[in-house]
């Protein structure tokens, strides 16, 4: 009896630890991947929030409606704007560090409308990251870059925000890991925590 009771306690503790770790991973933004193909209109759109390909429909002989967040045309990635939301891209350049938890893709976070970076070799200490101008990312400019040319190894910041509602925004970091120009690309992405939650 004692052995089975002890085994039950151990299993309960292990399950609780897994649930806590899973919740923590979800809070920080899990790494996902997307593959877009410019030669297939069904696979050229992606909805980052729903974590799946977008959709489109032909409205008449000249107009097609696209539903999703981004569209790949073979060379560039474009934000799909609506009457309610818009967004912007920032190209952070090619990341040359090894892919670890301290690389830019994994270590960057938003804190009070600024950026922080995980401090090596600590897993819980962040230092200010001055490589990005917060004004270029958080100001709602009309001339913001809504398209970005895809390059393998490059890291991009992506922000979606509501045109009129304050605080309704989503932010992502993407890293291109494969690219066949004119055809297909694959990127890893994760959602950055919202500044109002940090």
C-alpha positions in Angstrom: 0.0 0.0 0.0 2.7 2.5 0.9 4.5 1.8 -2.3 1.4 2.5 -4.5 0.6 5.6 -2.4 4.2 6.8 -2.9 3.9 6.1 -6.6 0.7 8.1 -6.8 2.2 11.1 -5.1 5.3 11.0 -7.4 3.0 10.8 -10.5 0.9 13.7 -9.3 4.0 15.8 -8.6 5.3 15.1 -12.1 2.0 15.9 -13.8 1.8 19.2 -11.8 5.3 20.1 -12.9 4.5 19.4 -16.5 1.4 21.5 -16.4 3.3 24.4 -14.8 6.1 24.2 -17.4 3.5 24.0 -20.2 1.7 27.1 -18.9 5.0 29.0 -18.7 6.0 28.0 -22.2 2.7 29.2 -23.5 3.1 32.6 -21.7 6.5 33.2 -23.2 5.4 32.2 -26.7 6.1 28.8 -28.2 8.2 28.5 -31.3 6.2 27.5 -34.3 7.0 27.2 -38.0 5.3 28.2 -41.2 6.0 27.3 -44.8 4.5 29.4 -47.5 4.4 28.6 -51.2 4.0 31.4 -53.7 2.9 29.1 -56.5 -0.2 28.0 -54.7 -2.6 30.7 -53.6 -4.0 28.5 -50.8 -0.5 28.1 -49.3 0.8 31.6 -49.8 -1.3 33.1 -46.9 -0.7 32.6 -43.2 -2.8 33.5 -40.1 -0.3 33.8 -37.2 -2.9 34.0 -34.5 -4.8 30.9 -35.7 -1.4 29.2 -36.5 -2.6 27.9 -39.9 -2.7 28.9 -43.5 -5.1 31.7 -44.4 -7.8 31.7 -47.1 -9.0 33.7 -50.1 -12.0 33.9 -52.3 -12.7 35.5 -55.7 -15.2 38.3 -55.3 -15.6 39.1 -59.0 -13.5 38.8 -62.2 -11.0 41.4 -60.9 -11.1 41.3 -57.1 -9.8 38.6 -54.7 -10.3 38.8 -51.0 -7.4 37.5 -48.8 -8.0 36.4 -45.2 -4.9 36.1 -42.9 -2.0 38.1 -41.6 0.7 37.8 -44.2 1.0 37.0 -47.9 4.1 35.6 -49.6 4.7 36.5 -53.3 7.9 34.6 -53.9 10.3 37.3 -52.9 8.7 39.4 -50.2 6.3 38.9 -47.3 3.4 41.4 -47.1 1.1 42.4 -44.3 -2.5 42.0 -45.2 -4.3 45.2 -44.1 -7.9 45.5 -43.3 -10.2 48.4 -42.4 -9.6 47.7 -38.7 -5.9 46.6 -38.5 -2.5 47.3 -40.0 1.0 46.4 -39.1 4.7 46.8 -39.8 7.9 44.9 -40.4 11.4 45.5 -39.1 14.3 43.6 -40.6 16.9 43.0 -37.9 19.4 41.6 -40.3 21.1 38.2 -40.4 21.6 36.4 -37.1 25.1 34.9 -37.0 25.0 33.6 -33.5 24.4 29.8 -32.9 20.8 29.0 -32.4 20.6 28.8 -28.6 18.3 30.3 -26.0 20.7 33.4 -26.1 20.3 34.0 -29.8 18.3 37.1 -30.8 15.3 35.0 -32.0 14.9 33.2 -28.6 16.3 35.8 -26.2 14.5 39.0 -27.2 11.5 40.2 -25.2 9.5 43.4 -24.9 9.5 45.3 -21.6 7.7 48.6 -21.1 7.8 49.6 -24.8 11.5 48.8 -25.0 13.5 45.7 -25.7 15.5 43.4 -23.5 17.8 40.5 -24.2 18.6 37.4 -22.2 22.0 37.9 -20.4 24.5 35.1 -21.0 25.0 32.8 -19.1 21.9 33.4 -17.0 18.4 32.1 -17.9 16.5 34.6 -15.8 18.4 37.9 -16.2 17.6 40.4 -19.0 19.7 43.4 -20.0 18.5 46.3 -22.2 18.8 45.7 -26.0 19.6 48.9 -27.9 19.8 47.3 -31.3 16.2 48.3 -32.1 14.7 51.8 -31.9 11.5 51.4 -29.9 10.0 54.4 -31.7 10.3 52.8 -35.1 8.4 49.8 -33.8 5.7 51.2 -31.6 4.8 54.5 -33.2 1.8 54.2 -35.6 3.4 55.7 -38.7 1.6 55.8 -42.0 4.8 55.2 -43.9 5.8 52.1 -42.0 7.3 49.1 -44.0 4.4 46.7 -44.6 6.5 44.4 -46.8 9.9 42.9 -46.3 12.2 41.1 -48.7 12.9 37.5 -47.5 16.5 36.5 -46.9 17.7 33.2 -45.4 19.0 33.6 -41.8 17.4 37.0 -41.3 15.3 37.9 -38.3 12.2 40.1 -38.6 10.0 41.8 -36.1 6.3 42.0 -37.0 3.7 44.1 -35.2 -0.1 44.1 -35.9 -2.2 46.8 -34.3 -5.8 48.1 -34.5 -6.2 51.4 -36.4 -8.2 53.0 -33.6 -8.3 50.8 -30.5 -5.4 51.4 -28.1 -3.6 48.3 -26.7 -5.1 45.9 -29.4 -1.8 44.6 -30.8 0.2 41.4 -31.4 3.9 41.2 -32.0 6.0 38.4 -33.5 9.6 37.6 -34.2 10.4 35.5 -37.3 13.6 33.8 -38.5 13.8 32.5 -42.1 15.4 29.0 -42.1 14.8 28.0 -45.7 14.1 30.0 -48.9 13.8 29.0 -52.6 13.5 32.4 -54.3 10.3 32.8 -56.2 8.8 29.6 -54.8 8.8 28.8 -51.1 10.1 29.8 -47.7 10.0 28.4 -44.2 10.3 30.5 -41.0 10.3 29.9 -37.3 8.2 32.4 -35.4 7.0 33.1 -31.9 4.7 35.7 -30.3 6.4 38.3 -28.1 4.6 39.1 -24.9 2.4 42.2 -25.1 4.0 45.3 -23.4 0.9 45.8 -21.2 1.5 42.4 -19.7 5.2 42.9 -19.0 
